[in-house]
Amino acid sequence: SSHFGSRFDPILLPFAVGPLLHKLAMVMPRSKLLLVSLLSTCGASSVSASVTPTQAQSSLEANAFSLYPGYTGDLAVSGNVQVGQDGTGTQVLFFHLEGADPQCTSSADIAGVANACGIHVHAGLSCEDAGGHYYDNASVTEDPWKSVRYTTVDGNGTASDQNVQVITGWSLADVDGRTMVVHDVTGARVACALLHTGIQGSPLRV
């Protein structure tokens, strides 16, 4: 997981973790907002927490997934992806998906399968023209999205993760408006949503 210090940009990232009880501390120096999650093991069944941003700038969010244009399979992905910023060129992903590919388990043999079970920011500004993975190839020599994937935990295609750091060389402002694409176990594009700055209306459950 990432360590957010004083260089962390003004981003709000909600935390919600299964059978762990949260203690939340917030530090707010003028134009910056930092959410720190202090986790302690507990016997509770499932606890989640969320905070609604009050500042003009917040994390980017994609929560209106639709079928990727041309996809004719059975998967229907829904859920929420939030993207924050760490430093000057690193994005931090938090996501919870339903309806993703149930074959994308932790034991799936996807070595060498490009984009298999991927969840990636693409360069396009619309799902009809999503383009390739979004990163600054002038400063980042290798595609940082190749290793970014989701792992489903049940037959409903439920997948969650947090603090997934991706060094793209871009700022959060550069990523705003880009496409978030979900891939299946074969690497095919199955779902898409646009990333935009906005106030989260419902809890992100991870």
ROSE-4610 file (N, C-alpha, C; in Angstrom, 1 decimal, always signed):
// ROSE-4610
residu = [S/S/S/S/S/S/H/H/H/F/F/F/G/G/G/S/S/S/R/R/R/F/F/F/D/D/D/P/P/P/I/I/I/L/L/L/L/L/L/P/P/P/F/F/F/A/A/A/V/V/V/G/G/G/P/P/P/L/L/L/L/L/L/H/H/H/K/K/K/L/L/L/A/A/A/M/M/M/V/V/V/M/M/M/P/P/P/R/R/R/S/S/S/K/K/K/L/L/L/L/L/L/L/L/L/V/V/V/S/S/S/L/L/L/L/L/L/S/S/S/T/T/T/C/C/C/G/G/G/A/A/A/S/S/S/S/S/S/V/V/V/S/S/S/A/A/A/S/S/S/V/V/V/T/T/T/P/P/P/T/T/T/Q/Q/Q/A/A/A/Q/Q/Q/S/S/S/S/S/S/L/L/L/E/E/E/A/A/A/N/N/N/A/A/A/F/F/F/S/S/S/L/L/L/Y/Y/Y/P/P/P/G/G/G/Y/Y/Y/T/T/T/G/G/G/D/D/D/L/L/L/A/A/A/V/V/V/S/S/S/G/G/G/N/N/N/V/V/V/Q/Q/Q/V/V/V/G/G/G/Q/Q/Q/D/D/D/G/G/G/T/T/T/G/G/G/T/T/T/Q/Q/Q/V/V/V/L/L/L/F/F/F/F/F/F/H/H/H/L/L/L/E/E/E/G/G/G/A/A/A/D/D/D/P/P/P/Q/Q/Q/C/C/C/T/T/T/S/S/S/S/S/S/A/A/A/D/D/D/I/I/I/A/A/A/G/G/G/V/V/V/A/A/A/N/N/N/A/A/A/C/C/C/G/G/G/I/I/I/H/H/H/V/V/V/H/H/H/A/A/A/G/G/G/L/L/L/S/S/S/C/C/C/E/E/E/D/D/D/A/A/A/G/G/G/G/G/G/H/H/H/Y/Y/Y/Y/Y/Y/D/D/D/N/N/N/A/A/A/S/S/S/V/V/V/T/T/T/E/E/E/D/D/D/P/P/P/W/W/W/K/K/K/S/S/S/V/V/V/R/R/R/Y/Y/Y/T/T/T/T/T/T/V/V/V/D/D/D/G/G/G/N/N/N/G/G/G/T/T/T/A/A/A/S/S/S/D/D/D/Q/Q/Q/N/N/N/V/V/V/Q/Q/Q/V/V/V/I/I/I/T/T/T/G/G/G/W/W/W/S/S/S/L/L/L/A/A/A/D/D/D/V/V/V/D/D/D/G/G/G/R/R/R/T/T/T/M/M/M/V/V/V/V/V/V/H/H/H/D/D/D/V/V/V/T/T/T/G/G/G/A/A/A/R/R/R/V/V/V/A/A/A/C/C/C/A/A/A/L/L/L/L/L/L/H/H/H/T/T/T/G/G/G/I/I/I/Q/Q/Q/G/G/G/S/S/S/P/P/P/L/L/L/R/R/R/V/V/V]
num = [1/1/1/2/2/2/3/3/3/4/4/4/5/5/5/6/6/6/7/7/7/8/8/8/9/9/9/10/10/10/11/11/11/12/12/12/13/13/13/14/14/14/15/15/15/16/16/16/17/17/17/18/18/18/19/19/19/20/20/20/21/21/21/22/22/22/23/23/23/24/24/24/25/25/25/26/26/26/27/27/27/28/28/28/29/29/29/30/30/30/31/31/31/32/32/32/33/33/33/34/34/34/35/35/35/36/36/36/37/37/37/38/38/38/39/39/39/40/40/40/41/41/41/42/42/42/43/43/43/44/44/44/45/45/45/46/46/46/47/47/47/48/48/48/49/49/49/50/50/50/51/51/51/52/52/52/53/53/53/54/54/54/55/55/55/56/56/56/57/57/57/58/58/58/59/59/59/60/60/60/61/61/61/62/62/62/63/63/63/64/64/64/65/65/65/66/66/66/67/67/67/68/68/68/69/69/69/70/70/70/71/71/71/72/72/72/73/73/73/74/74/74/75/75/75/76/76/76/77/77/77/78/78/78/79/79/79/80/80/80/81/81/81/82/82/82/83/83/83/84/84/84/85/85/85/86/86/86/87/87/87/88/88/88/89/89/89/90/90/90/91/91/91/92/92/92/93/93/93/94/94/94/95/95/95/96/96/96/97/97/97/98/98/98/99/99/99/100/100/100/101/101/101/102/102/102/103/103/103/104/104/104/105/105/105/106/106/106/107/107/107/108/108/108/109/109/109/110/110/110/111/111/111/112/112/112/113/113/113/114/114/114/115/115/115/116/116/116/117/117/117/118/118/118/119/119/119/120/120/120/121/121/121/122/122/122/123/123/123/124/124/124/125/125/125/126/126/126/127/127/127/128/128/128/129/129/129/130/130/130/131/131/131/132/132/132/133/133/133/134/134/134/135/135/135/136/136/136/137/137/137/138/138/138/139/139/139/140/140/140/141/141/141/142/142/142/143/143/143/144/144/144/145/145/145/146/146/146/147/147/147/148/148/148/149/149/149/150/150/150/151/151/151/152/152/152/153/153/153/154/154/154/155/155/155/156/156/156/157/157/157/158/158/158/159/159/159/160/160/160/161/161/161/162/162/162/163/163/163/164/164/164/165/165/165/166/166/166/167/167/167/168/168/168/169/169/169/170/170/170/171/171/171/172/172/172/173/173/173/174/174/174/175/175/175/176/176/176/177/177/177/178/178/178/179/179/179/180/180/180/181/181/181/182/182/182/183/183/183/184/184/184/185/185/185/186/186/186/187/187/187/188/188/188/189/189/189/190/190/190/191/191/191/192/192/192/193/193/193/194/194/194/195/195/195/196/196/196/197/197/197/198/198/198/199/199/199/200/200/200/201/201/201/202/202/202/203/203/203/204/204/204/205/205/205/206/206/206]
x = [+0.8/+0.0/+0.9/+0.3/+1.1/+1.2/+2.2/+2.4/+2.3/+1.2/+0.9/+1.5/+2.4/+3.0/+2.6/+3.5/+3.1/+3.1/+3.6/+3.6/+2.3/+1.4/+0.2/-0.7/-1.2/-2.0/-3.4/-4.2/-5.4/-6.5/-6.4/-7.2/-7.9/-9.1/-9.8/-10.0/-9.6/-9.7/-10.4/-11.6/-12.3/-11.8/-11.8/-11.4/-12.5/-12.6/-13.6/-13.1/-12.8/-12.2/-13.0/-13.3/-14.1/-14.1/-13.6/-13.7/-12.7/-12.5/-11.6/-12.4/-12.1/-12.8/-11.9/-12.5/-11.8/-11.7/-10.6/-10.5/-9.9/-10.6/-10.3/-9.7/-8.6/-8.1/-7.9/-8.3/-8.2/-7.3/-6.4/-5.6/-5.9/-6.1/-6.6/-5.9/-4.6/-3.9/-4.4/-5.2/-5.8/-6.3/-5.6/-6.1/-5.9/-5.4/-5.1/-6.0/-6.4/-7.2/-6.6/-6.2/-5.6/-6.4/-6.8/-7.5/-6.6/-6.5/-5.6/-6.5/-6.2/-7.0/-6.2/-6.6/-6.0/-6.8/-6.3/-7.0/-6.6/-7.6/-7.3/-8.2/-7.6/-8.3/-9.5/-10.6/-11.8/-12.6/-13.5/-14.4/-15.6/-15.8/-17.0/-17.1/-18.3/-18.6/-18.2/-18.6/-18.2/-18.6/-17.5/-17.7/-17.1/-17.8/-17.3/-17.5/-16.6/-16.7/-16.5/-17.1/-17.0/-17.1/-16.5/-16.5/-16.8/-17.7/-18.1/-17.2/-16.5/-15.6/-16.4/-15.7/-16.4/-15.6/-14.5/-13.7/-14.0/-13.6/-13.9/-13.2/-12.0/-11.2/-11.2/-11.5/-11.5/-10.9/-11.0/-10.5/-11.4/-10.8/-11.6/-12.4/-13.5/-14.4/-15.1/-15.2/-15.9/-16.9/-18.2/-19.2/-20.4/-20.2/-21.3/-20.8/-20.5/-20.0/-21.1/-20.7/-21.5/-20.7/-21.4/-20.7/-19.7/-18.6/-17.6/-18.2/-18.1/-18.6/-18.1/-19.0/-18.7/-18.6/-18.6/-18.6/-20.0/-20.0/-21.3/-21.4/-20.5/-20.5/-21.5/-21.4/-22.5/-22.1/-20.9/-20.5/-21.2/-21.6/-22.2/-21.6/-20.5/-19.8/-20.4/-20.5/-20.9/-20.0/-20.1/-19.3/-18.7/-17.6/-17.0/-15.5/-14.9/-13.4/-13.1/-12.2/-11.7/-10.2/-9.8/-8.4/-7.9/-6.8/-6.2/-4.8/-4.1/-2.8/-1.8/-0.6/+0.4/+1.7/+2.1/+3.3/+2.9/+3.8/+3.5/+3.1/+3.4/+3.1/+2.6/+2.0/+1.6/+0.1/-0.7/-2.1/-2.3/-3.3/-3.6/-5.1/-5.3/-6.6/-7.2/-8.5/-9.4/-10.6/-11.0/-12.1/-12.9/-14.2/-15.0/-15.9/-15.8/-16.5/-17.5/-18.6/-19.5/-19.7/-19.9/-20.1/-18.9/-17.7/-16.5/-16.3/-15.3/-15.1/-14.8/-15.7/-15.5/-14.3/-13.8/-12.7/-11.4/-11.5/-10.3/-9.9/-9.8/-9.5/-8.0/-7.6/-6.2/-5.4/-6.1/-5.4/-5.5/-6.1/-6.2/-4.8/-4.7/-3.4/-3.5/-3.0/-3.1/-1.7/-0.6/+0.7/+0.9/+1.3/+1.5/+0.3/-0.8/-2.1/-2.2/-2.0/-2.1/-3.4/-3.4/-4.6/-5.6/-5.2/-6.1/-6.5/-7.8/-8.4/-7.9/-7.6/-7.1/-8.2/-7.8/-8.6/-7.7/-7.9/-6.9/-7.5/-6.7/-7.1/-6.5/-7.4/-7.1/-7.1/-6.4/-6.1/-7.3/-8.3/-9.4/-10.3/-11.1/-12.0/-13.5/-13.6/-15.0/-14.8/-15.8/-15.7/-15.7/-16.2/-16.2/-14.8/-13.9/-12.6/-11.6/-11.6/-10.8/-9.3/-8.8/-7.4/-6.7/-5.4/-4.5/-4.3/-3.5/-3.3/-2.7/-3.1/-2.7/-1.5/-0.4/+0.8/+1.7/+2.6/+3.5/+4.7/+4.7/+5.8/+7.1/+7.1/+8.3/+9.1/+8.4/+9.1/+9.0/+8.0/+7.8/+8.1/+9.2/+9.6/+8.8/+8.2/+7.4/+6.0/+5.0/+3.6/+3.3/+2.9/+2.7/+1.4/+0.5/-0.8/-0.8/+0.3/+0.4/+0.1/+0.6/+0.5/-0.7/-1.5/-2.7/-3.9/-4.4/-5.5/-6.4/-7.6/-8.5/-8.6/-9.0/-9.1/-10.5/-11.3/-12.6/-12.6/-13.6/-13.6/-14.8/-15.7/-16.9/-17.4/-18.5/-19.1/-19.8/-20.0/-20.7/-19.7/-18.5/-17.5/-17.2/-17.2/-16.9/-15.4/-14.9/-13.5/-13.3/-12.3/-12.0/-10.5/-10.0/-8.7/-8.5/-7.4/-7.1/-5.6/-5.3/-3.9/-3.1/-3.7/-3.0/-2.2/-0.9/-0.2/+0.3/+0.1/+0.5/+1.2/+2.5/+3.3/+3.1/+2.4/+2.0/+2.8/+3.4/+4.0/+3.0/+1.7/+0.7/+0.2/-0.4/-1.1/-2.6/-3.2/-4.7/-5.5/-5.1/-5.8/-5.7/-4.5/-4.3/-5.3/-5.5/-6.3/-7.8/-8.2/-9.6/-10.2/-11.3/-12.0/-11.6/-10.6/-10.1/-11.1/-10.8/-11.7/-11.1/-12.0/-11.6/-12.1/-11.3/-11.7/-11.4/-12.4/-12.3/-12.2/-11.2/-11.0/-11.4/-11.7/-12.0/-10.7/-10.9/-9.7/-9.0/-9.6/-8.9/-8.2/-8.4/-7.8/-8.8/-9.9/-10.9/-11.5/-11.8/-12.4/-13.9/-14.4/-15.8/-16.7/-16.0/-16.8/-16.0/-16.7/-16.0/-16.8/-16.1/-16.7/-15.8/-16.3/-15.4/-15.1/-13.9/-13.4/-13.6/-14.2/-14.5/-14.3/-14.0/-14.0/-15.4/-15.7/-17.0/-17.2/-18.3/-18.5/-19.2/-18.6/-19.1/-20.4/-21.4/-22.7/-23.0/-22.3/-22.5/-21.2/-21.2/-20.0/-19.3/-18.0/-17.2/-16.8/-17.3/-17.1/-16.1/-15.0/-13.8/-13.6]
y = [-1.2/+0.0/+1.2/+2.4/+3.6/+4.3/+5.1/+6.0/+7.4/+8.1/+9.4/+10.4/+11.2/+12.2/+13.6/+14.6/+16.0/+16.3/+15.5/+15.7/+15.3/+14.7/+14.2/+15.3/+15.3/+16.4/+16.5/+17.5/+17.7/+16.7/+15.4/+14.3/+13.7/+13.3/+12.6/+11.2/+10.2/+8.8/+8.1/+7.5/+6.8/+5.4/+4.9/+3.6/+2.8/+1.5/+0.6/-0.8/-1.5/-2.8/-3.8/-4.9/-6.0/-6.1/-7.1/-7.3/-6.5/-5.3/-4.4/-3.2/-2.7/-1.5/-0.3/+0.8/+1.9/+3.0/+3.6/+4.8/+5.9/+6.9/+7.8/+9.1/+9.6/+10.8/+11.7/+13.0/+13.9/+15.1/+15.4/+16.6/+17.5/+18.8/+19.7/+21.0/+21.1/+22.4/+23.2/+24.2/+25.1/+24.3/+24.3/+23.8/+22.3/+21.6/+20.2/+19.4/+18.2/+17.4/+16.0/+15.4/+14.1/+13.2/+12.1/+11.1/+10.0/+9.7/+8.7/+7.6/+6.4/+5.2/+4.5/+4.4/+3.6/+2.3/+1.2/-0.1/-0.9/-1.5/-2.5/-3.7/-4.9/-6.1/-6.2/-6.6/-6.7/-7.9/-8.4/-9.5/-9.0/-7.8/-7.3/-8.0/-8.1/-8.9/-8.1/-6.8/-6.0/-4.6/-3.7/-2.3/-1.5/-0.5/+0.4/+1.8/+2.7/+4.1/+4.9/+6.1/+7.0/+8.4/+9.3/+10.7/+11.5/+12.5/+13.2/+14.5/+14.7/+15.8/+17.1/+18.1/+19.4/+20.5/+20.1/+21.0/+20.9/+21.9/+21.9/+20.8/+20.5/+19.5/+18.2/+17.1/+15.8/+14.8/+13.5/+12.5/+12.4/+11.8/+11.5/+10.3/+10.2/+9.0/+8.6/+7.3/+6.6/+5.7/+5.9/+5.0/+4.8/+5.1/+4.9/+4.0/+2.7/+1.8/+1.3/+1.2/+0.7/-0.4/-1.1/-2.1/-1.4/-2.0/-1.4/-1.5/-0.5/-0.5/-1.7/-2.5/-3.7/-5.0/-4.9/-6.1/-6.7/-8.0/-8.8/-9.9/-9.9/-11.0/-10.8/-11.6/-11.7/-10.8/-10.3/-9.5/-8.1/-7.7/-6.4/-5.7/-5.0/-4.5/-3.2/-3.2/-2.0/-1.7/-0.6/-0.3/+1.1/+1.3/+2.6/+2.5/+3.4/+3.5/+5.0/+5.1/+6.5/+6.5/+7.6/+7.8/+9.1/+8.9/+10.0/+10.3/+11.2/+11.6/+11.5/+10.9/+10.9/+11.5/+12.6/+13.3/+13.9/+14.0/+14.7/+13.8/+12.5/+11.7/+10.3/+10.1/+8.8/+8.9/+8.0/+7.9/+6.8/+6.9/+5.9/+5.4/+4.2/+3.6/+3.0/+3.2/+2.5/+2.1/+0.8/+0.4/-0.7/-0.8/-1.9/-2.2/-3.4/-3.8/-4.9/-4.9/-6.1/-6.5/-7.7/-8.1/-8.2/-8.1/-8.3/-9.8/-10.2/-11.6/-12.5/-13.4/-14.3/-15.3/-15.4/-16.2/-15.5/-14.2/-13.5/-13.7/-14.9/-15.2/-15.1/-15.2/-15.1/-16.3/-17.4/-18.5/-18.6/-17.5/-17.5/-17.5/-18.4/-18.5/-17.4/-16.2/-15.1/-14.6/-15.4/-15.0/-14.8/-13.7/-13.5/-13.1/-13.0/-12.6/-11.1/-10.3/-8.9/-8.4/-7.5/-6.8/-7.7/-9.0/-9.9/-9.4/-9.3/-8.9/-7.5/-6.7/-5.4/-4.3/-3.3/-2.2/-1.0/-0.2/+0.7/+2.0/+3.1/+4.4/+4.4/+4.7/+4.8/+6.3/+6.6/+7.9/+8.7/+7.9/+8.6/+9.3/+10.2/+11.0/+10.5/+9.4/+8.8/+7.3/+6.5/+5.1/+4.6/+5.4/+5.1/+5.2/+6.0/+6.1/+6.2/+5.0/+5.0/+5.0/+4.6/+4.6/+3.6/+3.8/+2.9/+3.4/+2.7/+3.0/+4.4/+5.1/+6.6/+6.7/+7.1/+7.4/+8.2/+8.9/+9.8/+9.0/+8.5/+7.7/+8.4/+9.8/+10.5/+10.4/+10.2/+10.1/+8.7/+7.9/+6.6/+5.6/+4.8/+4.0/+2.8/+2.2/+1.0/+1.2/+0.6/+0.8/+0.4/+1.3/+1.0/+0.3/+0.3/-0.4/-1.9/-2.4/-3.8/-4.7/-4.3/-5.2/-4.9/-3.9/-3.5/-4.4/-5.1/-6.0/-6.0/-6.6/-6.9/-8.4/-8.8/-10.2/-10.4/-11.3/-11.5/-12.6/-12.5/-13.4/-14.3/-14.1/-15.0/-15.1/-15.8/-16.1/-14.9/-13.8/-12.6/-11.6/-11.9/-11.0/-9.8/-10.1/-9.0/-8.9/-7.6/-7.4/-6.0/-5.9/-4.7/-4.6/-3.4/-3.1/-1.7/-1.3/+0.0/+0.3/+1.6/+2.0/+1.4/+1.3/+0.7/+1.9/+1.9/+3.0/+2.8/+3.7/+3.6/+4.8/+4.7/+5.8/+6.1/+7.1/+7.4/+8.6/+9.5/+10.7/+11.8/+11.6/+12.6/+13.1/+14.3/+14.8/+14.3/+14.5/+14.2/+15.0/+16.2/+17.1/+16.5/+15.9/+15.3/+14.1/+13.4/+12.1/+12.5/+13.6/+14.0/+13.9/+13.2/+13.1/+11.9/+11.2/+10.0/+8.8/+7.7/+6.6/+5.5/+4.9/+3.8/+2.5/+1.6/+0.4/-0.8/-1.7/-3.0/-4.1/-5.0/-6.1/-7.5/-8.5/-9.8/-10.7/-11.9/-12.8/-13.0/-12.8/-12.9/-11.6/-10.5/-9.2/-8.3/-8.8/-8.1/-6.9/-5.8/-4.7/-5.0/-5.0/-5.3/-4.2/-3.2/-2.1/-0.9/+0.3/+1.5/+2.6/+3.6/+4.7/+5.9/+7.1/+8.3/+8.7/+9.2/+9.7/+11.2/+11.6/+13.1/+13.4/+14.7/+15.2/+15.4/+14.9/+15.1/+14.7/+15.0/+14.6/+13.3/+12.4/+11.0/+11.0/+10.4/+10.4/+9.2/+8.1/+6.9/+6.3/+5.5/+5.0/+4.1/+4.1/+3.2/+2.0/+0.9/-0.3/-1.2/-1.3/-2.1/-3.3]
z = [+0.0/+0.0/+0.0/-0.4/-0.5/+0.8/+0.9/+2.0/+1.6/+2.1/+1.6/+2.6/+2.2/+3.1/+2.7/+3.0/+2.7/+1.2/+0.4/-1.1/-1.7/-0.9/-1.5/-1.9/-3.2/-3.8/-3.1/-3.3/-2.6/-3.1/-2.6/-3.1/-1.9/-2.1/-1.1/-1.6/-0.8/-1.2/-0.1/-0.3/+0.7/+0.9/+2.1/+2.4/+3.0/+2.6/+3.2/+3.0/+4.1/+4.0/+4.8/+4.2/+4.8/+6.3/+6.9/+8.4/+9.2/+8.8/+9.6/+10.0/+11.2/+11.8/+11.6/+11.1/+10.8/+11.9/+11.9/+12.7/+11.7/+11.5/+10.4/+11.0/+10.5/+11.0/+9.7/+9.9/+8.7/+9.1/+8.2/+8.3/+7.1/+7.4/+6.3/+6.3/+5.8/+5.7/+4.5/+4.8/+3.8/+2.6/+1.4/+0.2/+0.0/+1.0/+0.9/+1.9/+1.4/+2.2/+2.2/+3.3/+3.4/+4.3/+3.8/+4.6/+4.9/+6.2/+6.7/+7.3/+6.9/+7.4/+8.4/+9.6/+10.6/+10.9/+10.5/+10.5/+11.7/+12.4/+13.4/+13.3/+13.5/+13.3/+14.3/+13.8/+14.7/+14.3/+15.1/+14.8/+14.1/+13.7/+13.0/+11.7/+11.2/+10.0/+8.8/+8.6/+7.4/+7.7/+7.7/+8.0/+6.8/+6.4/+5.3/+5.7/+5.2/+5.6/+4.3/+4.3/+3.2/+3.6/+2.9/+3.1/+1.9/+1.9/+0.8/+0.7/-0.5/-0.6/-0.5/+0.2/+0.3/-0.5/-1.1/-1.8/-3.3/-4.1/-5.5/-6.2/-5.8/-6.4/-5.6/-6.2/-5.5/-6.4/-6.0/-6.9/-8.1/-9.2/-10.4/-10.1/-10.8/-10.5/-11.8/-11.9/-13.0/-12.4/-12.7/-12.0/-13.0/-14.2/-15.2/-16.3/-15.9/-16.9/-17.9/-19.2/-20.2/-21.0/-21.8/-22.6/-23.5/-23.7/-24.6/-26.0/-26.8/-28.2/-29.0/-29.5/-30.2/-29.4/-28.1/-27.2/-27.2/-27.5/-27.6/-26.6/-25.6/-24.6/-23.5/-22.5/-21.4/-20.2/-20.1/-19.0/-19.0/-17.8/-17.6/-16.4/-16.6/-15.4/-14.9/-13.5/-12.8/-11.7/-11.0/-9.9/-9.9/-9.2/-9.0/-9.0/-9.7/-9.7/-9.4/-8.4/-8.1/-8.3/-8.8/-9.2/-8.4/-7.6/-6.9/-7.5/-6.9/-7.3/-6.1/-6.4/-5.4/-6.1/-5.6/-6.3/-7.6/-8.5/-9.8/-10.9/-10.9/-12.0/-11.7/-10.5/-10.1/-9.8/-10.5/-10.1/-9.1/-8.3/-7.3/-7.5/-7.7/-8.0/-6.8/-6.6/-5.7/-6.5/-6.4/-7.2/-6.5/-6.9/-6.5/-7.8/-8.3/-9.5/-9.2/-9.9/-9.9/-11.4/-11.7/-13.1/-13.9/-13.3/-14.1/-14.4/-15.1/-15.6/-14.4/-14.1/-12.9/-13.1/-14.4/-14.6/-14.2/-13.9/-13.5/-12.0/-11.6/-10.2/-10.0/-8.7/-8.4/-9.0/-9.4/-9.9/-11.5/-12.1/-13.5/-14.2/-15.2/-15.9/-17.1/-16.8/-17.8/-18.1/-17.8/-18.1/-19.6/-20.1/-21.5/-22.3/-21.6/-22.2/-22.1/-23.1/-23.0/-22.5/-21.5/-21.0/-20.3/-20.1/-19.4/-18.0/-17.8/-16.5/-16.1/-17.1/-16.8/-16.5/-15.7/-15.5/-15.7/-16.8/-17.2/-17.7/-17.5/-18.1/-19.5/-20.4/-21.9/-22.3/-23.4/-23.8/-24.3/-24.9/-25.5/-24.6/-25.2/-24.4/-24.6/-25.3/-25.4/-25.5/-25.2/-25.3/-26.7/-27.6/-29.0/-29.6/-29.0/-29.5/-28.3/-27.5/-26.3/-26.5/-27.6/-27.8/-27.0/-26.8/-26.1/-24.6/-23.9/-22.5/-22.4/-21.3/-21.2/-20.2/-20.8/-20.0/-20.9/-20.3/-21.0/-21.5/-22.7/-23.2/-23.4/-23.2/-23.3/-22.0/-20.9/-19.6/-18.9/-19.4/-18.9/-20.0/-19.8/-20.9/-21.2/-20.2/-20.3/-19.9/-20.6/-20.3/-18.9/-18.0/-16.6/-16.3/-17.3/-17.1/-17.4/-17.9/-18.3/-17.1/-16.0/-14.8/-13.9/-14.3/-13.4/-13.8/-12.8/-13.1/-11.9/-12.1/-11.0/-10.8/-9.6/-9.2/-8.7/-9.4/-8.9/-7.8/-6.9/-5.7/-5.7/-6.6/-6.7/-8.1/-8.2/-9.5/-10.1/-9.2/-9.7/-10.3/-10.3/-10.8/-9.9/-8.6/-7.7/-7.5/-7.6/-7.5/-6.9/-5.9/-5.3/-5.0/-5.0/-4.7/-4.3/-3.6/-3.2/-3.2/-3.2/-3.2/-4.3/-5.5/-6.7/-7.4/-7.2/-7.8/-9.2/-10.1/-11.5/-11.9/-12.2/-12.6/-14.1/-14.4/-15.8/-16.3/-15.4/-15.9/-16.1/-15.9/-16.0/-14.7/-14.7/-13.5/-13.6/-12.4/-12.4/-13.3/-13.6/-14.5/-15.9/-16.3/-17.6/-17.7/-16.6/-16.7/-16.7/-16.2/-16.2/-17.6/-17.7/-19.0/-19.8/-19.4/-20.1/-19.8/-20.5/-20.4/-19.5/-18.7/-17.8/-18.5/-18.9/-19.6/-18.8/-18.8/-18.1/-19.1/-18.9/-19.9/-19.2/-20.1/-19.6/-19.6/-19.3/-19.1/-20.4/-21.6/-22.8/-23.2/-22.4/-22.8/-23.6/-23.9/-24.7/-23.9/-24.5/-23.8/-23.7/-22.4/-22.2/-21.6/-20.9/-20.3/-20.3/-20.3/-20.4/-19.6/-19.1/-18.4/-18.5/-18.4/-18.4/-17.0/-16.8/-15.6/-15.5/-14.4/-14.2/-12.7/-12.5/-11.1/-10.7/-9.5/-9.0/-7.6/-6.9/-5.6/-5.6/-4.8/-4.7/-4.0/-4.6/-4.0/-3.2/-3.3/-2.5/-2.0/-1.0/-0.4/-1.4/-1.4/-2.2/-1.3/-1.6/-0.7/-1.3/-0.6/-1.1/-0.2]
